[in-house]
Amino acid sequence: MSLLKDIFGRKKKKLTCSICGNKIENDFKTKYLKINGCLELATVHYECDKKLNNLEKSIKGE
């Protein structure tokens, strides 16, 4: 619920992408990211998500 308040309720707070750190406007998705062994629900740009998926695939060797 807090995420929805951040997106729709608070005008002063700027949402930022968890990967690149840039401001999120309207092209984003939420995704669980494992950071330091903990899962975090993060907001990311679609482009950053694609880059992350490609990086994960290249690490796995697919």
VENUR-V219712 format. One record per backbone hydrogen bond with DSSP energy under -1.0 kcal/mol. NH is the residue of the N-H (numbers start at 0). CO is the residue of the C=O. E is the energy in kcal/mol with one decimal. If there is no record, write none. Layout:
# VENUR-V219712
{{NH:CO:E} {NH:CO:E}}
This chain:
# VENUR-V219712
{{4:0:-2.0} {5:1:-2.3} {6:2:-2.1} {7:3:-2.9} {8:4:-1.9} {9:4:-1.7} {16:21:-2.7} {17:42:-2.2} {20:16:-1.2} {23:14:-3.0} {28:43:-2.6} {30:41:-2.7} {32:39:-2.9} {34:37:-2.8} {37:34:-1.7} {39:32:-2.5} {41:30:-3.1} {43:28:-2.8} {48:44:-2.0} {49:45:-2.2} {50:46:-2.2} {51:47:-2.4} {52:48:-2.5} {53:49:-2.4} {54:50:-2.2} {55:51:-2.5} {56:52:-2.2} {57:53:-2.2} {58:54:-1.9} {59:55:-2.0} {60:56:-1.2} {61:56:-2.2}}
